Amino acid sequence: MTSLYGYEGPAAELVKEAGAKPGDLVEVSRPDGTRYRGVLMPRYALSGKPILVIKLDNGYNIGVRVTPGTRLRVIATREEVLKAARRSGAPAVIPLIEEQPPPGPKPRIMIIGTGGTIASKIEYETGAVKPAFSAEEILEAVPEIGFIADIEAEVLFNILSENMRPELWEKIAERVARHIAEGFNGIVITHGTDTMAYTAAALSFALRGLPVPVALVGAQRSSDRPSSDAAFNLHAAVLFAAKADAAEVAVVMHGEPSDSYALAHRGTKVRKMHTSRRDAFQSINSTPLARIVPKENKIEMLMKPLRRRGEEELRLENGFERKVALIKYYPGMYGEIIDVLVDKGYRGIVLEGTGLGHVGEWLIEPIKRAVEEGVAVVMTSQCLFGRVNMNVYTTGRKLIAAGVIPGGDMLPETAFVKLSWILHRVHDLKEVRRIFLENLAGEYNPRLTLRLYPRWPLNG
């Protein structure tokens, strides 16, 4: 069977007859008069299916079935399109691909699937969305990443984001450590967006001395939607994992609504700030680690990373205490909520207090009782931006006297994960306090400036 650029059978014959190459601007005409114009993409998976894959002007890939009477013509070669773009100064919607991958070794990247919207693809034959997680299927959906790295992939589990649990954080950390020991140069983890920040924080604490980048990536919109961000985000995440000189855990997602750039956010300083926007993720009390421009295969570091590649050797310090609670304070909250947690044997409580870190004064006694019975209590702020300071007002000073640990500028969810991680290995409250106040994975920012406070729209 004829094979050309990953195409087989009638699709390969059509490409050969037209003299087309990956990166050429082409037009595909169907017998019913429908025409599609875009950039011809290679297919990495030899499936034998008569499908041509082209990238439209909006940056999205579509599959066009080759049937009798289908025609393909080259409108302009890749070189001609790029020359015209340089003359006009306008960007060209041309992927950075060649007829064959560039010579020489490429970074080895492992993509670990855990579920979420991103772990799906459009089945070009039916238009349906289905789970996709073989390396071949990923490369078929996002062929550009095959020129960045040698891609391997596996499904660890496939769950909805809201079903993520600490025991699954531990499994992800174990698998990441195993693949790093096998020599992979970077790890990409596909994950549902709703709880991705928790998992990013968990991996940031469990993977000590990380020698390569670990990028968590998701999608706000599934692959069957015209505005899907799945392929763009995955491309950016692979680029970060393969090329960034930042050996730490990051969340890689859209940096603005359009497909211009993605941002890599430190795993302990990131939060999902919108239910549906493509640029929903934002660094809180911190600058993003990097700006990533997939169309140019470009990474711009925006801040100094915690570690660079290969500086340290990985130490897996896995394990999270299950009996830890995260509670949002509300006006009139009953002290019995604290009492119930203590009576049920909880070892840690993270409070989302108001403003600088306050709760109703009637909660001070239940909190004091909790600390006296060996429960670690941490205070964070519902405000998110800024830091806790319990020395300003009387209530805060009473909370400090009761034994509450201040959470600084740490996100409540990061504080929850960190306390869970600490309590798995430490029981003495003085030691818990000491470790909690230590900056282990960039979770504390010692200095906050006005430029870290966002303006709407996000990252605008």
Secondary structure, 3 states (H helix, E strand, C coil): CCEECCEEHHHHHHHHHHCCCCCCEEEEECCCCCEEEEEECCCCCCCCCCEEEEECCCCCEEEEECCCCCEEEEEECHHHHHHHHHHHCCCCCCCCCCCCCCCCCCCEEEEEEEECCCCEEECCCCCCEEECCCHHHHHHHCHHHHHCCEEEEEEEEEECHHHCCHHHHHHHHHHHHHHHHCCCCEEEEECCCCCHHHHHHHHHHHEECCCCCEEEECCCCCCCCCCCCHHHHHHHHHHHHHHCCCCCEEEEEECCCCCCCEEEEECCCEEECCCCCCCCEEECCCCCCEEEEHHHCEEEECCCCCCCCCCCCCEECCCCCCCEEEEECCCCCCCHHHHHHHHCCCCEEEEEEECCCECCHHHHHHHHHHHHCCCEEEEEECCCCCCCCCCCCHHHHHHHHCCCEECCCCCHHHHHHHHHHHHCCCCCHHHHHHHHCCCCCCCCCCCCCHHHCCCCCCCC
